[in-house]
Amino acid sequence: MPAKYNTRKEADKALRDTLHAREHGDWLPATDLTLGDWLTRWLLALEVENLAAGSLRLYKLHARRVSGHIGHVSLQKLTRADVGVLAAKLNTEPGVSGRILSPASRRSVLGVLSHALSDAVKAGHIRTNPAHGVSRPTVHQREMHTWSAEELAAFLQATREDRLGPLWHVLALTGLRRGEALGLRWSDVDFSHGRIALQRQRVSSGYEVCETVTKTGTGRAVDLDADTVAVLRSWKARQASEHLQWGPAWQDSGHIFTREDGAPWHPDRVQKLFQQAVAGVDVPRIRMHDLRHGWATYALRGGVHPKVVQERLGHANIKITLDTYSHVLPDMQGAAASLVAGMIAAAGK
């Protein structure tokens, strides 16, 4: 639809601006798309890409939040100030739980909007991304709390016969993420070589559960110690016995960690059961994810090379490993200083 101008002067200026933009290669065809319209198109395009189901649901949720506040604004007239208004309104917006959105969630919403607007630039609808430069909430990394080796041993001993005792053992002795362990199937285990092949993760979005590729998008192999192999063999025998007891009602999902009827666990339920298990043992309260942090801390303090720890944990690069476990580095530096000094001193004798 042709643009309408109130005066001849406005029309002349618009014409001059258009000719100038064409001459300098900055001209864009006019579009009636609102931001909400673009987000709808963008999400439809994402559905045909190889995007994890959980990520797609999160993108849709955040897109609805954006559209609820500034979705009516014309895409080509959207300004940094409009995005700033959105950021301010998110400060008081309740999330799915009814509580105000956390800084991490608000940062995620603005990140999704910026992603969508960057794609709008690539599609030729806008020249620049108006979300660039808008301040996002600072997210402080949650402090990790790990058990001592004695406390971990006490917990594993106390929960050894519990239904999820084998899961706690695997998490503590491998450094796997919760979703990676819950996504494991018996076909992923190589008992002969003491190794598991991580190929998927079991995650939840809201209360819906899905299985996707691992967090980094690629699988990896994780070696097992002899005790962990024995724990898994024992658990497999117990699960086979339950299969016989349940008969046709058994859900043959192939998963390693299941309920009594063979159904795989919901990740959120496992999280709650871990807290109950911790409360029943005389050890400090920690999160289930801290078992992973514990493994990395023990390994680094024991002299395992950070590159090995990175590969075992499935970090995308070694910088993530070093940044996450920087608190361990001073201990490692002290040990390295003593080691090198000892080697030189011994050579001089």
N, C-alpha and C positions, 0 to 999 in steps of 0.2 A: 504494500500500500504506500503511495507517495507520501512524503512527509509534508505537513501543513505548517505554514509560516504566517505569522500575524502581519508582517510588513514586508515590503519589497526589500528593505535593507537586510532583514534577517535571511531572506531567500538568497540575496546576492552573496552574503557572507558564507552561507552554507555551500553555495556553488564554488566560491573561491577555495574554501577549505577542502572540498572534494577534489578539485583539480590539483591543488597542491599535494594532497596525499597520493593521488594517482602518479603524479610526476616523480615523487620521491619513493615510490614503491610501498607506501604505508596504507594504501586504500584497502578497505574491507567492505565487502558487500553488506548492505544493511540487512538486519534480521529482526524479526519480531519475537525471537526466543527470549523467554524469561529465564532466570537462573534455575527455577524449578523445572522448566521444560528441558533445559540442557542436562540437568542431573538425571532426569528420567531417561533421556537418550543415552547418556553416558553409562548408566547402570545396565541398560539393555545390551550395550556393547560389551560390558565386562562379563556378562553371563555366558558369552560364547568363548571367552578366553579361559585359559587353564588357571582359574583363580580358586583357591580353597573355599569350600562352601561356608565355613565359618567366617572367613574374611568378607565374602560377598554379603552375608547377613549383616555383618557389622557396618559395611559401607551403606547398605540400604537404610539401616537404623539411623546412621549419622546424616544421610541425605535428607531423611524426613525431618530431622531436627533443624537442619539448615533451612529447608523449604518452609518450615513453620514460622520462621522469623523473617527471612529475606527472599524467599522463593519467588515473590511477586515482582522483584526488581528486574528490569531489563538486563539481559546478559551483557550487552554492549555499553550499558550505562552504569554497571556495577563499579563501585569505587572502593578504595581501601577503607574509607570511612564507613561504608556499609558493612564491610567485614568486621570492622572494629565494633560496630553496634551489635553484630551477632555475638562476638566474643564476650561483650558485656552482658548480654542477655543470658548466655550460657551459664554465667555465674550463679544464677538463681533457678536454673531449670532442674526439675527432678528427673532422676533416671528411672530405669525399670523397677528398681527396688523401692522407689518413693523418696529416697534420699537425694540431696543435691548432688549433681554430677561432680565426680572427683576431678582434681587437676589433670590426671592422666586421661580421663574420658574427654574433658574439654579440649585438651591438646590433640587428642585423636580426631575429634570432630573437625577442628580447624585443619588438620593434616589431610583429611579426606577431601575437604573443600578445595584446598590448594592443589591436590592431585587432579581433581576434576577440572579446575580452571586451567591448569597446565595443559591438559588434553584439549581444552577449548582453544588455547593458543595454537596448538599443533594443527587443529582442525580449521584454523583460519577464521574463527568467529570473533576473536578479540586479539589485540596486539600484545598486551602484557597481562600478567597474572596479578590481579588486585589483592590477592591474599598474601603476596610476598611483602615481607616487612612488618606484617601485623604481629604484635607480640603474642606469644603463646604461653600458657601457664607453665611454670617450672615444676618439674616432677622430680622429687628427691628419691633417690634409690633407697628402697627399704633396707633397714639395717638387718644383716644376716646374723643369726645366732646358731652356732653349731655345738654339738655335744663333744665332750672329750671322748677319746677312744673307749675309756672305761664306761662312760655313760651310755654310749651307743651299744656296747657289748651287753650291758645290763638290760637295755630295752629289747634287743633282739632275743635275748635269752628268755625274758619274761613273756614275750608274745610269740614264741616259737611255735606253739601249738594252736594259736588263733587262726581263724580262717584266712585272714590277710597277713599272717606272719610271713609267709614266703614273699609276698609283695614288698613288705617293709625291708626284708633282707635284700632283695634284688635292687631296690632303689638305693639302699645304703651302700651296697658293695659294687655298684656299677656307675652311679652318677646319672642314671637316666632321668628324663623328665617324667612327670606323672603320666601324661598322655602317651608317651612312647612306651612305657611299661604296660599300660592298660591296652594298648593296641597290639601287643605281642601275641603271636599265635605259635602253636607248637611247631608249625612248619618253618618258623624262623630260627629254631634252635638246632644247632649242630652239636649234639652231645659228644661225638667222637673227638672233636677238636676244641670243645669248650668255648663255643662262640655263638653269639646271636646276631642276626641280621636285622637291623632296624629299617623298616620300610614304610611305616605309617605311624600315625598318632591318633589317639581317641580323645576328642575334645568336645566341650559343650559350649553352646551359645544360647544363653537363656537356660532353658531346661532341655533343649533339643540336643541330641548327641550325634556327631558324625565322625567318620574316620577319613583322614586326609593324609597326604604325604607328610613326611617329617617337617619340622619347622624350617629347616634350611632348604627344603625342596629336594634333597638328595638323601639316599639311604647311607648307612654306615655300618661297619662291623664292630662289635664290642666283645672283647675277650672276657671270659669268665674264670674266676678262680675255682679250685677244686671243690671248696665247700659250697659255693653257690650252685655248681653243677649238681652236687648231691641234694641240695635243697629242692631244686627243680625236679629231679628224678623222683624224690619222695612225694612231691606235690602232684606230679603226673599220675602216680599210682593211686593217690587218694581221689583224684578227680575221676579216674577210670572206674573206681569202686562206686562213686556217686552216680556215674552214668548208668551202671547196671541197676542200681536201686531205683532210679527214676524211669528207666525203660523208655517207652515211646514219648514220654513227656519231656525227655531231656532235649535241651536246645543245643544242637551240635554246632556251635559258632566257631569252634577251632581256637578260641582264645585261651591263653594260659590262665589268666586270672578271671574267675567267674564266680557267680553265685552257685548255690547248691544245685540248681536246675540247669546249669550250663550257660545261663545268660550272662553276657559281659556286664561289667560294672558301669554305673554312671559315675563319671569323674567327681562330681560334687559330693556324691554319697561317700565315696572313698575318702575324700578330704575330711568329712565329718567323723568318719570312723577312725581315722588316724588320730585326730584330736582326742577322741574317747580313749584310744589305746594309750596315748601319752599320759593322760590324766590318771590312768590306772597303774602307772609305774613311777617310782621315786626318781624322776629325772626332770630337768628344767623343761618348760614348755617351749617348743619350737614349731615352725611350720613344716609341713611335709616337704616343701621345696628345699628346706634347709638340709635335708639328707643329701641332696645333690651338692650343695655348697660344702657340706662336711667332707664328702669324698674328695672334692677338688682340694680342699685345705690340707687334708691328710697327705694327699699325693704330692703337692708342692712342697710341703714341709719335709716330706720324706726324700726329696731330691729328684722326683720325677720331672723330666723336662717339660716346661710349659707347652711346647708344641704337642707333646703326647697328650697332655691334659686337654688341650683345645680340641684335638681330634676325637678324643674319647667323649667329651661333653657335647660335641657337635656344634661348637661355636663357628660362626661364619669365618672368623679370622682370629689370629692370636691376640690382636689388640683388645678384643672383647674379654678374653681370658685374663690378660694382664690388668685391665682396668677393673674387672670385677673382683679379682683377688689381690689387689694391690696391698691389702693389709698383711698379706703373707710375705711380701717381698723383703721387708726389713729383716725378718728372720733368715731368709734365704741368703741375703747379702752378708749377714754376720757369719753364717756357716761357710760361705764361699771364701770370705776373707781368711778365716782360720785354716781352711783346707789349702788354699794356695800358699799361705805363709808356712804351713807345715811342710809342704812339698819342697819349698825352696830351702828351708832350714835343714831338712833331711839330706838334700843334695849337697849342701855345703859341708857336711860332716865327713 
